[in-house]
Structures are given as C-alpha cells and as structure tokens.
Amino acid sequence: MRNFLAIAGILAILAHAGVAGAADRWRVASVPLDMPLSDEQALDNQALEGLYQGDYGTHMPHNFGGYLGNNVKSSGLQESPFYHIDTTLKDGRKVELWFSSAEDGRKTFGVHLETPWKENQTNSFASALAELQAAWGKPDLEFSPPQTPGSQQIKIFVDRTMPKNRIDAVLARLPAKDKISTKQINDFWQSDLREWARILGPEFRGVIAIMNDSAGKLVGEQVMLIDFVRARAVFNLDEGK
C-alpha cells in the first residue's frame, strides 16, 4: 500500500509538471515554438490542427496576439524556400509559422505576427506595449533608431522557459544598447535572421518586437517568437564578422 501511494504521488507530480510545461510555453497567436507541422504529432497533447480549428487555444498564459480558430480568414502551406504557413486573420493581421527541416521534425522555429502599417489607427501604443509586457514581462533589451527617435521602438524579450544555463548564456550574450552600432539599430527592422543572430547571439530564443508609434497610436507592429538554434536546421546563421 505504501509503495502504491508513493508511485501514485510520483505520477501526480509528473502529471502536474507536464501541465506546467504546457502552461509556461510562450506563444504568439496561440502557437508556441517547437510545435510540429504534422497533425499526427502533438506538443503538450495539442496539435497544430486543433489551434486552427479552435478545438483549444483560448485563455492561454504567456500568449500574445489572440488566437487562431474562428479568427482565420485564409491560410496555406508553402514549401519553398522552406516550409511555412501563411495565414491572414479576419482583422487583417498576418501570421507566419516557420518550420525547421524534415530531419528536425518540421517544428516551428518562428512565429511571426504582423499588424500592417496603417495611418489613423485607433489602437493605443501604450495599450499595445502593456499587452506585450503582460505576456512576457519587461524587455531585456530595448532601443529606438536615432533616425526615427521614439516613433519606432524595438523590444527584446528572452524566453524564460528555457533551461537556466541557456537563459544565462543568452542574457550574457545580449549587447548593451550603446554597444549596437547606429547602422545596426537603424536597419534592424529590415534585417535578416543572420544579422539578428550577429546582434543578439546565435543561441537567442525569445521575442523580437518592432513597434511603430504615431502620436500615441500603434500604426504598425511586427512580433516574432523565434529560436535561432532550431532555425539553423534551415538557415546558416553563423555570426561571421
């Protein structure tokens, strides 16, 4: 009886740990990193198909940008130049899911949510920033291009669900904002993954948010949840010089 109770206690702890793992995952539009493309696989007992069909995907902690499900207007899988899903939401926002190589199990290494540029927006910039911080806390790095001071703000958040040794390594590699060149800051919004890996470090996993402010209104936004380590299954992200 005592052994049975001990085993039951261990199983309960493991079950609780599994639920906590699912709850702790950072998400954009309800999609986390590492989500398999194949509906025959699941992550934390969730499949990508379920997120799109709305079988689940509401009231998730650490989620930014709402949910898929009934909010999808159109969606399609593209296989070139690498596997990705392009989705348009009913409110006009765009969601892209980027998948790693077949050898890596075609898992999401990036979730990109874009609010297209539009003047005369009614959404408050302060509210948009508060939504970011409600999902992931305060930025670990933030800066604004000198050529557009204040009107574009870049926020970097390190994924706190990683193992502690990787969190520490990523944080240690992040540059101080005064160590990033003026050109890198001004060009950041249009840089590619390789340049971002040079700036943020090749092991970075977290969120890159590029927000555009006009008179206190959010006029455009890109939010990327990304893992550079998994991205290397598809891209060469060596830091270079």
N, C-alpha and C positions, 0 to 999 in steps of 0.2 A: 504494500500500500504506500509506504514511504517512497519507494522508488518510482511508483506511478505518479505520485504527486510531484516529485522532483522533475520527472520528464514533462509532465503537463506544464509545470512552471517554465521550463526552458522553451517549450513550444510557444507559450504565451508571449514570452519575451521576444522570440524570433518573429512572431506574427506582428507584434507591436513595432518592431524595428523595420519590418517591411512597409508597414503603413506610413511610418515616419519618413522613410526614404522617399516614398511617392509624394508625400505632402511637401517635403523640403525642396523638391526639384524646382528650379527657376524655369519659367515658361513665358513665351510670347504668343498671344492669341491662343492660349491653352496648350501649345505644343512645346515640349521640353527638348533639350539636346538629347542625343542618343536614341531617339525614337526610330524604330525600324520602319522602313518603307513597306515591307511585306506585311499584309494583314494576317498572315499565318504566324507571325511572331507578336509578342506583346512586351510592353515595358510597364512594370508595376501593375500587371493584369489589365493594361489598357492597350488598345491597338489604334493605329492612326485612323482607320476607317471609322471607329467609334467617335473620335473627335470631330470628324467631318459630318457625321450623321447626327450628332447631338445626343448620342446614347449616354454620354457623360461629358464633362468639360465645363462645368459651371461651379462657381464658388471655390475655385482652387486658390490656395495661398501662393504668394510669390508669383502671381500671374499678372502680366501687363497687356493691355490692348483688347480685352474682351475675349470672346470665344468664337469658334468656327460654327459648326452645327447649322442652325437656321439663318446665320448671318452671311452664308456664302452665296454669291451671285453666280460665279463661274469658276472653274478650276480645271487644270490639265497637267499631266506629267510630260516633261520634256527630257529626252535622253542625251541631248547634245547642248553644249560641250561637255556637260556632266549631268547626272540625274538630278532634276529639281522639279518641284511642283510650283506652278504659278497660280495664285488664287486672287480673285477680286471679290472684295466684300461689298455688301449692298450699300454701304455708306461711301464707297469709292476708294477706300484704302486698299493697298496691295500687300499680300503676304507671299513670301517666297520661302520654301523649305529646300535646303541644300543637303544633298546626301553624299556620303562617303563612297568609297569603292566597293565593288562586289566582294572583294576579299575581306573588307571590314564590315560586311553585313548590311551595306547600304543604310547607314544610320545618319540621322540629322547631325551635321556639324555646324549648321547655321539656320537660324530662323530670323527672317528679315521682314519687318513691318514698316510700311511707308505710308505716311499721310501726305499726299501730293501737295505741292506748293499751290497756295490759293490766297489771293489778297481778300481783304474784307471778311476774314474768318471771325466767328463769334466765340471760338474756344479760347479760354483764358490760358496764357502761358504759365502763370503761377499754378493753375489747377493741373496742367499737364505735368509740370515738374513735381508737384505733390504726388501725382499718381505714380510716377517713376519711383520716387523715394518710398512710397507706401509698399511697393513690390519688393524693393531691393536695398532700402536704407540709403545712407548718404554716399555720394560718389567718392571713389578712391582717388580720382584724378579728374580735374575739370579745367577747361581753358576756353578762350574765345579768340578767334582770329583777329590780329591787330587791324587788318584791312576792313573788317566789319565789326568793330568793337561793340559787344553786347547784343547785336542783332542775331548772331549765331553763337550758340553755346554747345560745347561738347562735354559730355559726361561719361566717365568710365567707371564701371562697377565690376569688381572681381567676384566671381561666383563663390559664395561661401559654403556651398555644398561639396566642394572638392575635399580630398584628404588634406589634413592640416599642412603636411610638408609641401604639397603643391601650392596651397594658398600662400604660404610663406615665401616660396620661390617666386611666384607671380608678383606678389606685392613688392618683393625686394628688387625685381627687375623693372617695375614701373618707373619711368623717369619723373623727376620733379618737373613741373611745367616750365620752369625757367631753363631747363636743360633741353627742351624741344626747340628746334630751330624755327625761326619765323616762317620760313618756306613750308616746313612740315605742318605747322599749325594752319597756315592759310590754305594749304592744299588738302588738308585732312579729309574734308567732306567728299572729295572726289578721288581719294587714293584707293589703291587696290589692297588685297589681303596681304601681299608680300610687304608692302610699305608699312601697313599697320603692325605686322609682326616685327618689323625692324624697330618700330617705335615702342610698342607695348611689350614685346618679348615673345619668343616662339612658343612658350607654354601657356600663353594667355587663354583663359576661359572666363567668359563673363559677358557683360553688356557694353556695347558702344552705342550711345545715343547722340544724335546730331539734331539739335532743336533750333528752329528759326523763330525769332521774336520780332514782331512789328507792333509798336505802340501797346505792348502788353498782351497781344494776341498771338496765338500759335498759328503761324502761316505755313508751316511745313515741318515734317519730322521724319527721321529715319531711326529706327531702333533695331539693333542687331544683337541677338543672343548667339554667341559663337565660341567654338572651341578650335584653336589653331592646331592643337595636336592631332585631333581627328581630321581636320581639314587637309593635313599632309598626306592622307590616303588618296587625295585627288590632286593637290597642288604642291609645287615646290615652294615652300615658304622659308627657305634658308635666309638668315638675316643678311648675309652679304656685308658689304662695307657701306 
